[in-house]
Amino acid sequence: MIDGAREIISTKINPSVVPHLHIWEWHIPLYLFLGGIAGGLLLLTSALIVMKRHFGYGPKDQGDGCPCLAVRLGSILSPALLGIGMLFLFLDLTHPLYVWAFYTTIQPTSPMSAGSWILIAFFPLAVLQALVVNKKFIQERVSIPLLDQVIAWTDDHLVKVALLNAHIGVGIGIYTGILLSFFSARPLWSSSILGMLFLMSGISSAAALMMMLAPKDEKHIYSRIDANAIWVELVVVGLFVLGGVTGPANTHGAMMHLITGDHLMAGMPYMYWFWGVFIFAGLLVPLMAEVLENSKFHIHIPPFSPILVLLGGLTLRFLIVFAGQTWHTFM
């Protein structure tokens, strides 16, 4: 028993690491996906609030300072989706009862420590913003003096709160990628551009979700946001792939494992998931449909674009997490 423990510690021959990494299952991709959407929703709703309140530009308000439907629902969904994502993260922990230990120290160079503290800032500010943009409907049904005071104070400082939330939204979106890229021993994950890729994917998915929630006369606003986010995401994906293919042998092999690999995920090779589901169905098809729609060329087909964008964003997380683990451990 002692010799076995010494073997694992001294020579890294750990069945959870060699020949493949086996630490994260389906919980983590779902957490990264929901966290990315939550960050994207917080960024977009905050930006729209600032633009409307400060510049007078944006979707039409619904009276009494109440923003449009998509902004109100997006503000509610942002903390709600992140809360669900954190539940998946909690379920993945080996020792969930010790999660409090993250908050006994601050380690700026640790993505998990930094992410834990960003999440602490995320929830109260996101909830305050959600309360303010839905104040009309809350105050019609509930009258609590303290809650009314909090809403009134936040409403007076909403532009500042929204600006802060926009930065936190960007931080959450980038964090979902940085969480992986700090694993330098995993060649597929060890890319500084992974944070930007997950951020753009989160913004695109959030815009797609808001497009689904928005009334018909406002869908074009979020369609344009989504189209711009998608083409930027395509550029970032290209840089991510190019950096892997032209990198050292192990990085090159890991990238080829992702984009041309025959390893199966849900019965289909990675290559088909990457090019067919993520790139073609999740990015190119929605981009073409949204460009045509915004060019006044009405294609008269069901609103499939948002669903495809969300499917593509989810596929990206599963691919990156699983392909990064199934590529053999560097020895």
Backbone hydrogen bonds in HBPLUS format (Angstrom, degrees):
<---DONOR---> <-ACCEPTOR-->    atom                        ^
c    i                          cat <-CA-CA->   ^        H-A-AA   ^      H-
h    n   atom  resd res      DA  || num        DHA   H-A  angle D-A-AA Bond
n    s   type  num  typ     dist DA aas  dist angle  dist       angle   num
A0005-ALA N   A0001-MET O   3.03 MM   4  6.29 154.9  2.09 144.8 150.9     1
A0006-ARG N   A0002-ILE O   2.91 MM   4  6.17 158.5  1.95 150.2 156.4     2
A0007-GLU N   A0003-ASP O   2.90 MM   4  6.09 150.1  1.99 145.7 153.9     3
A0008-ILE N   A0004-GLY O   3.16 MM   4  6.43 157.3  2.21 146.6 151.1     4
A0009-ILE N   A0005-ALA O   3.03 MM   4  6.24 165.0  2.05 152.0 156.2     5
A0010-SER N   A0006-ARG O   2.82 MM   4  5.75 166.0  1.84 151.4 155.9     6
A0011-THR N   A0007-GLU O   3.08 MM   4  5.66 158.8  2.13 137.9 143.9     7
A0014-ASN N   A0012-LYS O   2.80 MM   2  5.50 127.3  2.08 111.0  94.5     8
A0017-VAL N   A0014-ASN O   2.75 MM   3  5.29 164.0  1.78 124.3 130.0     9
A0018-VAL N   A0014-ASN O   2.81 MM   4  5.78 170.2  1.82 165.3 168.7    10
A0022-HIS N   A0016-SER O   2.82 MM   6  5.00 153.9  1.89 149.2 143.5    11
A0329-THR N   A0019-PRO O   2.90 MM 310  5.68 157.6  1.95 144.7 151.4    12
A0021-LEU N   A0325-GLN O   3.13 MM 304  4.75 145.1  2.26 145.5 142.4    13
A0030-LEU N   A0026-TRP O   3.37 MM   4  6.49 163.0  2.40 149.2 153.9    14
A0031-TYR N   A0027-HIS O   2.94 MM   4  6.18 151.3  2.02 146.0 154.9    15
A0032-LEU N   A0028-ILE O   2.86 MM   4  6.11 164.6  1.89 161.0 164.1    16
A0033-PHE N   A0029-PRO O   2.90 MM   4  6.03 152.9  1.98 143.8 151.5    17
A0034-LEU N   A0030-LEU O   2.91 MM   4  6.06 174.2  1.92 153.5 155.1    18
A0035-GLY N   A0031-TYR O   2.81 MM   4  5.82 155.4  1.87 146.1 154.3    19
A0036-GLY N   A0032-LEU O   2.93 MM   4  5.94 149.7  2.02 136.8 144.6    20
A0037-ILE N   A0033-PHE O   3.04 MM   4  6.35 159.4  2.08 149.5 154.6    21
A0038-ALA N   A0034-LEU O   2.88 MM   4  6.04 160.6  1.92 147.6 153.5    22
A0039-GLY N   A0035-GLY O   2.95 MM   4  6.13 161.8  1.98 147.5 151.9    23
A0040-GLY N   A0036-GLY O   2.91 MM   4  6.09 158.7  1.95 145.7 152.3    24
A0041-LEU N   A0037-ILE O   2.75 MM   4  5.95 159.1  1.79 155.1 160.6    25
A0042-LEU N   A0038-ALA O   2.97 MM   4  6.17 161.4  2.01 148.1 153.1    26
A0043-LEU N   A0039-GLY O   2.97 MM   4  6.16 158.2  2.02 147.3 153.4    27
A0044-LEU N   A0040-GLY O   2.91 MM   4  6.09 171.1  1.92 154.4 156.6    28
A0045-THR N   A0041-LEU O   2.89 MM   4  5.90 169.4  1.90 153.3 156.8    29
A0046-SER N   A0042-LEU O   3.04 MM   4  5.87 153.7  2.11 136.6 144.6    30
A0047-ALA N   A0043-LEU O   2.92 MM   4  6.04 159.7  1.96 147.8 153.8    31
A0048-LEU N   A0044-LEU O   2.94 MM   4  6.13 159.4  1.98 151.3 156.6    32
A0049-ILE N   A0045-THR O   2.98 MM   4  6.14 151.1  2.06 143.1 150.9    33
A0050-VAL N   A0046-SER O   2.98 MM   4  6.25 164.4  2.01 153.7 157.1    34
A0051-MET N   A0047-ALA O   2.95 MM   4  6.11 164.3  1.98 148.9 153.6    35
A0052-LYS N   A0048-LEU O   2.98 MM   4  6.06 152.5  2.06 141.5 148.7    36
A0053-ARG N   A0049-ILE O   2.84 MM   4  5.93 172.4  1.84 156.9 159.5    37
A0054-HIS N   A0050-VAL O   2.81 MM   4  5.51 159.3  1.86 145.6 152.4    38
A0055-PHE N   A0051-MET O   3.02 MM   4  5.03 137.1  2.21 113.0 126.0    39
A0056-GLY N   A0051-MET O   2.89 MM   5  6.17 107.1  2.43 136.5 153.7    40
A0057-TYR N   A0051-MET O   3.05 MM   6  5.48 167.3  2.07 129.4 126.9    41
A0056-GLY N   A0052-LYS O   3.07 MM   4  4.29 128.6  2.34 102.1 112.7    42
A0062-GLN N   A0066-CYS O   2.70 MM   4  5.33 168.0  1.72 170.4 172.9    43
A0066-CYS N   A0063-GLY O   2.96 MM   3  5.44 154.3  2.02 113.2 121.5    44
A0072-ARG N   A0068-CYS O   3.09 MM   4  6.37 160.7  2.13 155.5 161.4    45
A0073-LEU N   A0069-LEU O   2.90 MM   4  6.13 171.1  1.91 161.6 163.5    46
A0074-GLY N   A0070-ALA O   2.78 MM   4  5.72 153.3  1.85 139.9 148.9    47
A0075-SER N   A0071-VAL O   2.94 MM   4  5.97 149.3  2.04 140.3 147.4    48
A0076-ILE N   A0072-ARG O   3.29 MM   4  6.57 142.9  2.44 137.6 146.6    49
A0076-ILE N   A0073-LEU O   3.16 MM   3  5.15 124.4  2.49  94.1 108.0    50
A0077-LEU N   A0073-LEU O   2.87 MM   4  6.11 163.0  1.89 154.6 159.6    51
A0078-SER N   A0074-GLY O   3.02 MM   4  6.03 145.8  2.14 143.9 151.0    52
A0080-ALA N   A0076-ILE O   3.42 MM   4  6.47 156.3  2.48 143.8 149.8    53
A0081-LEU N   A0077-LEU O   2.73 MM   4  5.68 170.0  1.74 156.9 157.9    54
A0082-LEU N   A0078-SER O   3.23 MM   4  6.37 161.4  2.26 146.5 151.9    55
A0083-GLY N   A0079-PRO O   2.91 MM   4  6.00 150.6  2.00 141.3 149.3    56
A0084-ILE N   A0080-ALA O   3.06 MM   4  6.40 152.0  2.14 146.0 153.0    57
A0085-GLY N   A0081-LEU O   2.88 MM   4  6.14 157.7  1.93 148.0 154.7    58
A0086-MET N   A0082-LEU O   2.85 MM   4  6.08 152.5  1.92 148.2 155.3    59
A0087-LEU N   A0083-GLY O   3.09 MM   4  6.34 135.5  2.29 135.7 147.3    60
A0087-LEU N   A0084-ILE O   3.10 MM   3  5.04 126.7  2.40  92.7 107.0    61
A0088-PHE N   A0084-ILE O   3.21 MM   4  6.67 149.6  2.31 146.4 153.1    62
A0089-LEU N   A0085-GLY O   3.04 MM   4  6.42 153.5  2.12 144.6 152.4    63
A0090-PHE N   A0086-MET O   2.81 MM   4  6.00 153.6  1.88 143.6 150.7    64
A0091-LEU N   A0087-LEU O   2.95 MM   4  6.22 152.1  2.03 146.2 153.4    65
A0092-ASP N   A0088-PHE O   3.15 MM   4  6.39 132.6  2.38 138.3 150.3    66
A0092-ASP N   A0089-LEU O   3.10 MM   3  5.14 133.2  2.33  95.9 108.8    67
A0093-LEU N   A0090-PHE O   3.23 MM   3  5.38 146.2  2.35 101.3 110.5    68
A0098-TYR N   A0095-HIS O   3.07 MM   3  5.79 165.4  2.09 122.7 127.4    69
A0099-VAL N   A0096-PRO O   3.27 MM   3  5.52 154.6  2.34 117.6 115.8    70
A0101-ALA N   A0098-TYR O   3.02 MM   3  5.72 160.4  2.06 118.6 124.2    71
A0102-PHE N   A0099-VAL O   3.17 MM   3  5.99 163.8  2.20 121.8 125.3    72
A0103-TYR N   A0100-TRP O   3.01 MM   3  5.72 151.4  2.09 118.0 125.1    73
A0104-THR N   A0101-ALA O   3.22 MM   3  5.31 162.9  2.26 112.2 111.4    74
A0110-SER N   A0107-GLN O   2.95 MM   3  5.44 163.6  1.98 120.6 125.9    75
A0114-ALA N   A0110-SER O   2.95 MM   4  6.17 174.3  1.95 161.2 162.7    76
A0115-GLY N   A0111-PRO O   2.80 MM   4  5.76 155.8  1.86 138.7 146.7    77
A0116-SER N   A0112-MET O   2.98 MM   4  6.04 149.2  2.08 137.4 145.3    78
A0117-TRP N   A0113-SER O   3.23 MM   4  6.56 154.2  2.30 148.7 154.1    79
A0118-ILE N   A0114-ALA O   2.98 MM   4  6.25 149.5  2.07 147.7 157.0    80
A0119-LEU N   A0115-GLY O   2.98 MM   4  6.17 155.0  2.04 148.5 154.3    81
A0120-ILE N   A0116-SER O   3.25 MM   4  6.54 141.7  2.40 134.2 143.8    82
A0121-ALA N   A0117-TRP O   3.23 MM   4  6.58 148.9  2.33 142.5 149.3    83
A0122-PHE N   A0118-ILE O   2.87 MM   4  6.09 143.2  2.01 144.6 156.3    84
A0123-PHE N   A0119-LEU O   3.36 MM   4  6.49 166.4  2.38 155.7 152.5    85
A0126-ALA N   A0122-PHE O   2.91 MM   4  5.87 160.4  1.94 159.8 166.4    86
A0127-VAL N   A0123-PHE O   2.90 MM   4  5.94 160.3  1.94 154.3 159.6    87
A0128-LEU N   A0124-PRO O   2.97 MM   4  6.12 157.0  2.02 143.2 149.7    88
A0129-GLN N   A0125-LEU O   3.05 MM   4  6.25 160.2  2.09 145.7 150.6    89
A0130-ALA N   A0126-ALA O   2.97 MM   4  6.20 154.6  2.04 143.2 150.6    90
A0131-LEU N   A0127-VAL O   2.88 MM   4  6.13 152.0  1.96 150.6 158.0    91
A0132-VAL N   A0128-LEU O   3.07 MM   4  6.34 157.2  2.12 149.7 155.0    92
A0133-VAL N   A0129-GLN O   3.08 MM   4  6.30 174.1  2.08 157.9 158.6    93
A0135-LYS N   A0132-VAL O   3.09 MM   3  4.90 163.6  2.12 110.4 109.7    94
A0138-ILE N   A0134-ASN O   3.02 MM   4  6.25 147.5  2.13 150.4 160.6    95
A0139-GLN N   A0135-LYS O   2.84 MM   4  5.82 177.5  1.84 158.1 158.9    96
A0141-ARG N   A0138-ILE O   3.05 MM   3  5.45 148.2  2.15 108.2 117.6    97
A0142-VAL N   A0138-ILE O   2.73 MM   4  5.77 153.8  1.80 160.6 169.9    98
A0147-LEU N   A0144-ILE O   3.00 MM   3  5.29 111.8  2.48 108.3 124.6    99
A0148-ASP N   A0144-ILE O   2.86 MM   4  6.08 160.5  1.90 163.1 169.7   100
A0149-GLN N   A0145-PRO O   2.96 MM   4  6.23 150.9  2.04 148.7 156.4   101
A0150-VAL N   A0146-LEU O   2.98 MM   4  6.28 157.1  2.04 149.5 155.6   102
A0151-ILE N   A0147-LEU O   2.93 MM   4  6.16 163.2  1.96 152.5 156.9   103
A0152-ALA N   A0148-ASP O   2.90 MM   4  6.03 157.6  1.95 143.7 150.3   104
A0153-TRP N   A0149-GLN O   2.91 MM   4  6.10 162.1  1.94 149.6 154.0   105
A0154-THR N   A0150-VAL O   2.97 MM   4  6.13 166.1  1.99 150.1 154.4   106
A0155-ASP N   A0151-ILE O   2.83 MM   4  5.94 152.8  1.90 146.2 154.4   107
A0156-ASP N   A0152-ALA O   3.09 MM   4  6.32 149.0  2.19 143.3 150.4   108
A0157-HIS N   A0154-THR O   3.07 MM   3  5.10 132.6  2.31  96.6 109.8   109
A0158-LEU N   A0155-ASP O   3.41 MM   3  4.82 163.2  2.44 102.5 100.1   110
A0161-VAL N   A0157-HIS O   3.00 MM   4  6.27 162.3  2.04 156.0 161.8   111
A0162-ALA N   A0158-LEU O   2.74 MM   4  5.87 161.0  1.78 153.4 158.7   112
A0163-LEU N   A0159-VAL O   2.92 MM   4  6.12 154.6  1.98 145.1 152.0   113
A0164-LEU N   A0160-LYS O   3.04 MM   4  6.26 159.5  2.08 147.0 152.2   114
A0165-ASN N   A0161-VAL O   2.85 MM   4  6.09 154.0  1.92 146.2 154.4   115
A0166-ALA N   A0162-ALA O   2.83 MM   4  6.06 148.2  1.93 146.9 155.1   116
A0167-HIS N   A0163-LEU O   3.30 MM   4  6.63 155.2  2.36 144.4 149.1   117
A0168-ILE N   A0164-LEU O   3.02 MM   4  6.34 154.3  2.09 146.3 154.2   118
A0169-GLY N   A0165-ASN O   2.76 MM   4  5.97 153.9  1.83 151.1 158.3   119
A0170-VAL N   A0166-ALA O   3.09 MM   4  6.40 153.5  2.17 143.9 150.0   120
A0171-GLY N   A0167-HIS O   2.95 MM   4  6.23 157.2  2.00 144.9 151.7   121
A0172-ILE N   A0168-ILE O   2.85 MM   4  6.15 155.5  1.91 153.5 159.2   122
A0173-GLY N   A0169-GLY O   3.01 MM   4  6.22 163.6  2.04 147.5 152.0   123
A0174-ILE N   A0170-VAL O   2.95 MM   4  6.18 164.2  1.98 156.2 159.6   124
A0175-TYR N   A0171-GLY O   2.86 MM   4  5.89 155.1  1.92 144.4 152.4   125
A0176-THR N   A0172-ILE O   3.21 MM   4  6.44 147.6  2.32 148.9 154.2   126
A0177-GLY N   A0174-ILE O   2.99 MM   3  5.50 141.3  2.14 111.4 121.9   127
A0178-ILE N   A0174-ILE O   2.91 MM   4  6.17 164.7  1.94 155.3 160.5   128
A0179-LEU N   A0175-TYR O   2.86 MM   4  5.80 151.4  1.94 150.1 154.8   129
A0180-LEU N   A0177-GLY O   3.03 MM   3  5.57 139.5  2.20 110.2 119.6   130
A0181-SER N   A0177-GLY O   3.07 MM   4  6.37 163.4  2.09 148.5 153.7   131
A0182-PHE N   A0178-ILE O   3.19 MM   4  6.09 141.5  2.34 151.3 152.6   132
A0183-PHE N   A0180-LEU O   2.95 MM   3  5.72 166.1  1.97 124.7 129.3   133
A0184-SER N   A0182-PHE O   2.98 MM   2  5.53 126.5  2.27 106.9  91.3   134
A0186-ARG N   A0183-PHE O   3.01 MM   3  5.70 164.2  2.03 121.5 126.6   135
A0189-TRP N   A0186-ARG O   3.06 MM   3  5.51 125.2  2.37 111.5 124.9   136
A0190-SER N   A0186-ARG O   3.00 MM   4  6.03 141.3  2.15 154.5 166.2   137
A0191-SER N   A0189-TRP O   2.65 MM   2  5.63 134.7  1.85 114.9  99.4   138
A0194-LEU N   A0191-SER O   3.21 MM   3  5.67 167.8  2.22 114.3 118.0   139
A0197-LEU N   A0193-ILE O   3.02 MM   4  6.30 155.4  2.08 151.0 158.4   140
A0198-PHE N   A0194-LEU O   3.02 MM   4  6.24 163.3  2.05 151.7 154.7   141
A0199-LEU N   A0195-GLY O   2.98 MM   4  6.12 148.3  2.09 141.9 151.4   142
A0200-MET N   A0196-MET O   2.98 MM   4  6.16 169.8  1.99 153.6 154.8   143
A0201-SER N   A0197-LEU O   2.99 MM   4  6.14 155.9  2.05 145.0 152.5   144
A0202-GLY N   A0198-PHE O   2.88 MM   4  5.96 150.6  1.97 139.3 147.3   145
A0203-ILE N   A0199-LEU O   2.93 MM   4  6.25 155.4  1.99 151.8 158.4   146
A0204-SER N   A0200-MET O   2.92 MM   4  6.08 164.6  1.95 148.3 152.8   147
A0205-SER N   A0201-SER O   2.90 MM   4  6.06 161.2  1.93 147.0 152.4   148
A0206-ALA N   A0202-GLY O   2.89 MM   4  6.01 153.6  1.96 143.2 150.8   149
A0207-ALA N   A0203-ILE O   2.89 MM   4  6.11 158.5  1.93 150.4 156.1   150
A0208-ALA N   A0204-SER O   2.95 MM   4  6.19 152.7  2.03 145.3 153.2   151
A0209-LEU N   A0205-SER O   2.95 MM   4  6.21 154.1  2.02 145.1 151.9   152
A0210-MET N   A0206-ALA O   2.93 MM   4  6.20 159.2  1.97 150.4 155.9   153
A0211-MET N   A0207-ALA O   2.88 MM   4  6.06 142.1  2.02 141.1 151.9   154
A0212-MET N   A0208-ALA O   3.12 MM   4  6.44 144.3  2.25 141.5 150.0   155
A0212-MET N   A0209-LEU O   3.14 MM   3  5.15 122.5  2.49  94.0 107.9   156
A0213-LEU N   A0209-LEU O   3.13 MM   4  6.46 140.8  2.30 140.2 151.0   157
A0214-ALA N   A0210-MET O   2.90 MM   4  5.93 139.1  2.07 145.7 155.4   158
A0218-GLU N   A0215-PRO O   3.00 MM   3  5.58 162.7  2.03 120.7 126.4   159
A0221-ILE N   A0218-GLU O   3.10 MM   3  5.71 143.8  2.24 114.8 123.4   160
A0223-SER N   A0219-LYS O   2.92 MM   4  6.09 146.6  2.03 150.9 161.7   161
A0224-ARG N   A0220-HIS O   3.03 MM   4  6.15 153.1  2.11 141.5 146.0   162
A0225-ILE N   A0221-ILE O   3.20 MM   4  6.52 156.7  2.26 141.0 147.5   163
A0226-ASP N   A0222-TYR O   2.88 MM   4  5.98 159.2  1.92 142.3 148.4   164
A0227-ALA N   A0223-SER O   2.89 MM   4  6.08 158.7  1.94 146.4 152.2   165
A0228-ASN N   A0224-ARG O   3.08 MM   4  6.26 163.6  2.11 149.2 152.5   166
A0229-ALA N   A0225-ILE O   2.98 MM   4  6.20 155.2  2.04 146.9 154.5   167
A0230-ILE N   A0226-ASP O   2.83 MM   4  6.03 151.9  1.91 151.7 159.4   168
A0231-TRP N   A0227-ALA O   3.16 MM   4  6.45 163.9  2.19 150.1 152.6   169
A0232-VAL N   A0228-ASN O   3.23 MM   4  6.40 156.3  2.29 143.2 149.6   170
A0233-GLU N   A0229-ALA O   2.88 MM   4  6.05 152.0  1.96 142.8 151.5   171
A0234-LEU N   A0230-ILE O   2.84 MM   4  6.15 148.8  1.93 150.4 159.0   172
A0235-VAL N   A0231-TRP O   3.16 MM   4  6.42 152.4  2.24 140.2 146.4   173
A0236-VAL N   A0232-VAL O   2.99 MM   4  6.33 159.2  2.03 150.7 156.3   174
A0237-VAL N   A0233-GLU O   2.80 MM   4  6.03 158.0  1.85 152.0 158.2   175
A0238-GLY N   A0234-LEU O   2.96 MM   4  6.15 157.2  2.01 144.1 150.3   176
A0239-LEU N   A0235-VAL O   3.01 MM   4  6.36 153.4  2.08 147.3 154.2   177
A0240-PHE N   A0236-VAL O   2.85 MM   4  6.09 153.8  1.92 149.0 156.8   178
A0241-VAL N   A0237-VAL O   2.89 MM   4  6.15 164.9  1.91 157.3 160.0   179
A0242-LEU N   A0238-GLY O   2.86 MM   4  5.97 163.9  1.89 147.9 153.3   180
A0243-GLY N   A0239-LEU O   2.85 MM   4  5.90 159.1  1.90 144.5 150.2   181
A0244-GLY N   A0240-PHE O   3.16 MM   4  6.37 147.9  2.27 139.6 147.7   182
A0245-VAL N   A0241-VAL O   2.86 MM   4  6.08 167.7  1.88 160.0 163.1   183
A0246-THR N   A0242-LEU O   3.03 MM   4  6.04 158.4  2.08 149.0 153.9   184
A0247-GLY N   A0244-GLY O   3.26 MM   3  5.11 160.3  2.31 100.2 105.7   185
A0252-HIS N   A0248-PRO O   2.77 MM   4  5.94 164.2  1.80 164.6 170.2   186
A0253-GLY N   A0249-ALA O   2.85 MM   4  6.02 159.2  1.89 147.2 153.1   187
A0254-ALA N   A0250-ASN O   2.98 MM   4  6.18 154.5  2.05 141.9 148.6   188
A0255-MET N   A0251-THR O   2.98 MM   4  6.22 157.8  2.03 150.1 155.5   189
A0256-MET N   A0252-HIS O   2.96 MM   4  6.18 162.1  1.99 152.5 157.5   190
A0257-HIS N   A0253-GLY O   2.89 MM   4  6.02 142.4  2.03 140.5 151.5   191
A0258-LEU N   A0254-ALA O   3.18 MM   4  6.50 135.6  2.38 135.3 145.8   192
A0258-LEU N   A0255-MET O   3.02 MM   3  5.09 127.4  2.31  95.1 108.8   193
A0259-ILE N   A0255-MET O   2.95 MM   4  6.29 166.8  1.96 158.9 160.5   194
A0260-THR N   A0256-MET O   2.83 MM   4  5.27 149.4  1.93 138.1 144.0   195
A0271-MET N   A0261-GLY O   3.28 MM  10  5.47 160.1  2.32 154.9 150.1   196
A0270-TYR N   A0263-HIS O   2.94 MM   7  5.95 134.6  2.15 154.9 165.2   197
A0265-MET N   A0268-MET O   2.86 MM   3  5.38 161.1  1.90 137.3 140.7   198
A0268-MET N   A0265-MET O   3.20 MM   3  5.38 163.6  2.22 108.7 113.7   199
A0272-TYR N   A0269-PRO O   3.14 MM   3  5.60 123.3  2.48 108.3 120.2   200
A0273-TRP N   A0269-PRO O   3.23 MM   4  6.61 159.1  2.28 151.5 157.7   201
A0274-PHE N   A0270-TYR O   2.80 MM   4  6.02 162.5  1.83 161.5 166.3   202
A0275-TRP N   A0271-MET O   2.99 MM   4  6.09 167.8  2.00 155.7 155.7   203
A0276-GLY N   A0272-TYR O   2.82 MM   4  5.04 135.0  2.02 123.2 137.7   204
A0277-VAL N   A0272-TYR O   3.30 MM   5  6.87 143.5  2.44 145.3 155.4   205
A0278-PHE N   A0273-TRP O   2.90 MM   5  6.24 162.7  1.93 163.3 168.6   206
A0279-ILE N   A0274-PHE O   2.91 MM   5  6.19 165.5  1.93 160.1 164.9   207
A0280-PHE N   A0275-TRP O   3.00 MM   5  6.03 155.0  2.07 139.0 146.6   208
A0281-ALA N   A0276-GLY O   3.03 MM   5  6.22 158.0  2.07 141.5 148.4   209
A0282-GLY N   A0277-VAL O   2.77 MM   5  5.91 125.5  2.07 138.6 155.5   210
A0283-LEU N   A0279-ILE O   3.22 MM   4  5.16 137.9  2.41 115.0 122.5   211
A0284-LEU N   A0279-ILE O   2.91 MM   5  6.24 167.9  1.92 162.5 166.3   212
A0285-VAL N   A0280-PHE O   2.89 MM   5  6.03 164.8  1.91 174.3 173.0   213
A0287-LEU N   A0283-LEU O   3.00 MM   4  5.99 155.8  2.06 146.3 154.0   214
A0288-MET N   A0284-LEU O   2.93 MM   4  6.11 165.9  1.95 155.0 158.2   215
A0289-ALA N   A0285-VAL O   3.00 MM   4  6.17 164.5  2.02 153.1 157.7   216
A0290-GLU N   A0286-PRO O   2.86 MM   4  5.98 161.9  1.89 152.4 157.1   217
A0291-VAL N   A0287-LEU O   2.91 MM   4  6.03 157.6  1.96 150.1 156.5   218
A0292-LEU N   A0288-MET O   3.01 MM   4  6.14 162.9  2.04 147.8 152.5   219
A0293-GLU N   A0289-ALA O   2.94 MM   4  6.12 156.6  2.00 143.9 151.0   220
A0294-ASN N   A0290-GLU O   2.88 MM   4  5.99 161.1  1.92 146.9 151.8   221
A0295-SER N   A0291-VAL O   2.95 MM   4  6.03 118.7  2.33 135.4 150.7   222
A0295-SER N   A0292-LEU O   3.19 MM   3  5.01 140.7  2.35  92.0 103.4   223
A0297-PHE N   A0292-LEU O   2.95 MM   5  5.24 148.6  2.05 171.8 162.2   224
A0296-LYS N   A0293-GLU O   3.19 MM   3  5.39 148.2  2.30 111.3 112.5   225
A0304-PHE N   A0302-PRO O   2.66 MM   2  5.56 129.9  1.90 117.0 100.3   226
A0308-LEU N   A0304-PHE O   3.03 MM   4  6.28 159.6  2.07 160.0 166.6   227
A0309-VAL N   A0305-SER O   2.93 MM   4  6.17 158.1  1.97 158.1 164.5   228
A0310-LEU N   A0306-PRO O   3.02 MM   4  6.25 162.0  2.05 148.9 153.0   229
A0311-LEU N   A0307-ILE O   2.92 MM   4  6.15 155.6  1.98 146.1 153.5   230
A0312-GLY N   A0308-LEU O   2.82 MM   4  6.02 156.4  1.87 148.1 154.6   231
A0313-GLY N   A0309-VAL O   2.94 MM   4  6.20 156.8  1.99 149.6 155.5   232
A0314-LEU N   A0310-LEU O   3.02 MM   4  6.23 158.0  2.07 148.1 153.5   233
A0315-THR N   A0311-LEU O   2.92 MM   4  6.09 159.2  1.96 148.4 154.6   234
A0316-LEU N   A0312-GLY O   2.95 MM   4  6.14 156.0  2.00 148.7 154.6   235
A0317-ARG N   A0313-GLY O   3.38 MM   4  6.66 159.5  2.42 143.9 147.1   236
A0318-PHE N   A0314-LEU O   3.18 MM   4  6.51 167.2  2.19 154.2 157.3   237
A0319-LEU N   A0315-THR O   2.86 MM   4  6.01 163.9  1.88 157.0 162.0   238
A0320-ILE N   A0316-LEU O   2.96 MM   4  6.11 174.0  1.96 156.7 158.0   239
A0321-VAL N   A0317-ARG O   3.03 MM   4  6.08 169.8  2.04 151.7 155.0   240
A0322-PHE N   A0318-PHE O   2.95 MM   4  5.89 165.7  1.97 147.8 152.6   241
A0323-ALA N   A0319-LEU O   2.78 MM   4  5.59 160.3  1.82 149.5 156.4   242
A0324-GLY N   A0320-ILE O   3.06 MM   4  5.77 146.2  2.18 131.8 140.8   243
A0325-GLN N   A0322-PHE O   3.10 MM   3  5.22 135.5  2.30  97.8 110.1   244
A0326-THR N   A0322-PHE O   2.91 MM   4  6.15 156.3  1.97 154.4 161.4   245
A0327-TRP N   A0323-ALA O   3.26 MM   4  6.17 142.0  2.42 140.2 145.3   246
